[in-house]
Amino acid sequence: MVKLRLQRFGTTKKPFYRVVAADARKTRDGRYLEIVGVYDPTKQPAFVEINGELAKKWLHAGAQPTDTVKSLFKKTGIMSEFLSEKNNK
């Protein structure tokens, strides 16, 4: 099973994350299949950059986003686009 989740980078107290598609059995910072975007919560406002086409490709393929990634997708509008495409089919 493939999950869309965050992969932590940065130093202590200064994290930033990559949004990646990874096998659910791999560790949090282990191997991933593809980088989907970047999330930096330390910036004001938080910096979110996600490749919408890649995200929708993985969602159509059955990848399950974690709760945090799902909320990032909702903020950027990717979830609403995905759901409208899915309902139109």
N, C-alpha and C positions, 0 to 999 in steps of 0.2 A: 504494500500500500504506500502511495506517495503522499507526503504532507507538504503543505506550504507553510514554512515556519521561519522564525528568526534565528540567525546565527550571530553570536556575540563577538564583537571586536573591541578594541580600545583598551585603555588602562583602568586601574581601579578607580572607581567613582566617576569615570568619564567614558561610558559605554557608547558605542554606536553599533548598529545591526545591519546585516544584509538579510533581505527576504529571499529565501532559497527554496527550491523544490528538492526535497530529500526523501530518501527511503525512511519510513517510520522506524525501522529497526536500528538505524545509525544513531550515533551520539549527537548531542546538540551541535557541537562544533566539528563534527566529522565530515565525511565525504558528502557532497551534494551533487545533484544532477544538473542544475542550472541556476544561475543567479537571476532573480526576477526584479529586485529593486534594492533600495537603501532606505534606512530609517535612522534618524539621529534625534533622540529625544532631548539632548542637552541644549540644543539651539532654542531660541525664543523667537517665533513659534517653532515647534518641532518640524524638522526637515523630513519630508517624505517624497521619494522619487521612485515610482514603480512603472515598469514597462507594462502597459495595459494589455498589449497583444500577447505577450508571454504569459501573463497572469491568466487571461481568459483561455489560452491554449491549454494550460495545466488544469484549470477548472473544468473545461469540457472533457479532458482526458480522465477525470474522476479524482483528481487530487483534492484532499481535504485540508482547508486552511485552519490553523489554530485560531483561538479566540482573538488574540491580539492582531494577527494578520487579517482576520475577517473584519475587525473594526477599522484597520488601515484601508482596506479595500472599500469599505463603506464611505469613509471620509473622502477618498479620491474618486468615488463614483464607479468603480470597477464592478462592484457587486450588483448594482442596479442595471448596468449594461449587460452583465452576464445573465441575470435573471430574465431580462426582457428578450435577449437572444434565445434563451432556453425555452421560454414560453411561446415564442413565435414559430418554433420548429414543429 
